[in-house]
Amino acid sequence: MERRNMPLDLFAGIPVRDFAEARPWYERLLGAEPSFLPHETEAVWELDEHRYLYIVEMPEHAGHAQVMSFVDDLDARVARIADRGITPDRKEDHEGGVRKVIFVDPDGNEVSFGGGPG
């Protein structure tokens, strides 16, 4: 893989069936309004500097995305999401104490958060 000494912006996209229905779920999951709206059926959240998650209405592709972010305090992140009314669909424990918490949107897309030992 080529490495450059240039900033890299990462956009992870999630196709959804119905943008108007999906947007409120993602606002609750991510705890914020979108950072910007490129057009009427796309919303983008800046998760961290140069790291973005976006949803876009593409019914023919909805339900097939898998996106994961590794966070410093997984338990706190999951608790904040639960406070907003969304609970994990699955939890996994991996070698070395790595944990993964999976949330599934109404279309079947998986948005996961991973973290180290609790």
Secondary structure, DSSP 8 states (H G I E B T S, - for coil): ----SS---EEEEEEES-HHHHHHHHHHHHTS--SEEEETTEEEEEEETTEEEEEEE-GGGTT--EEEEE-S-HHHHHHHHHHTT---SEEEE-GGG-EEEEEE-TTS-EEEEEES--
